C-alpha cells in the first residue's frame, strides 16, 4: 500500500545516489581544469533520474514519501555544494518527470 521509509534510510540511499552523481559530475566549485563534457553531464543526470525513479517504484513510495525523497535529494545536492540554480532545476525535473507518476514510461 504505502511505502514507509525511515528518514535515516532515505538519507542514506539518496546520499549514495548523489555521491555517484558527484563522482561523474563534481560540483563546479570542486572542478579544477577543464569543464565536464556535456554528454557526460547528460548521461549522469539521466542515470540519477533513473535511479530515483527506481527507488521510488521499488519502495512503493506514496505522495509523502516522494516529497520526502525530493527534499532529501535537494538537501544532499546542497551539501555537496552544487549551485542553488542547478539544485532547483534537478529537483524540479526529478519531481515532474520521475516522482509525479512513477512507473509511467
N, C-alpha and C positions, 0 to 999 in steps of 0.2 A: 504494500500500500504506500506508505510514506517512508522514504529513506531517512532514518535518524542517524546523524553523524556527529560524533563528539567534536568539539572545537579543536582539541589537540590533534586529532587525526586529520581533520580538514586542513589545518595549518601545515601539518607535516606533508601531506600529499601535494598541496598547492606549492609549498616550498620546493619540493622536488621538481615539479613541473617548471617553475620559474628558474631554478638552478640550471636545468637542462637548456632552457631558452637562453640564459645568460652566458652559458659556455659557448654557444653558437653565435650569439649576438650580444656581446657585452654592452653595458650602458655607455653612452658617448663619453661620459666623464672618465671612464676607465680604459678607453681605447687609446692606444699610442700608435702613431704611424698612420698607415693608410686606412681609409674607411672600409667598412664591410660591404661586400658585393650585394647589390640589390636582390639578386636572385637568392642568395643565401638568407637574407633577411626574410624574404617572402616565404621560402621553404620553412624557415624556423617558425614564423608566425602560423603558417598552415599546420605545422606539426603541433604547436601549442594549442590551437583551436581544436584539433582532432583529439588530443589527449584530454582537454577539458570536457569536450562532448562525451567522450568515452567514460570518463569519470562520473559525470552526472547521470549518464544512462545506466552504467553498471551499479551505481549506488542507489538508483531509482529515487533521485532527489526530487522532492516536491518544490513548490514555489519558494518557500522559505529557505530550503536547503540550497537551491540555485542562487538565491540572493546572497546567502552567506558565502557561497563559493565565489561569486563575483567580487564581494567585498574582500575576501581573503586574497584573491588574485591582485586586486588593487593595492592592498597593504604590502604584499610581498614584492610587487614590482617597485613600489616606492622605497622599500627597504633596500633594494638593490641599486637605488639611486637612478632609476630611469626618469627622464624628464616628465613633468606632470602632463604635458600635452600628449605624449606617447602613451602614458598610462591610461589617460582618459579615452583615447582612441581605441586602444586594445581592449579595455574593459567594455566599452560600448559595443565594439564589434563582437566580442565574445557573448555579451548579453543578448544582442539582437540575433546573431547568426547561429549561436550554439545553444544557449541556455533557454531561450524563449520556448522553443519547441524541440526538445531533444528527441533524436530518433527520426526526425523528418529529414530525408535526404533528397 
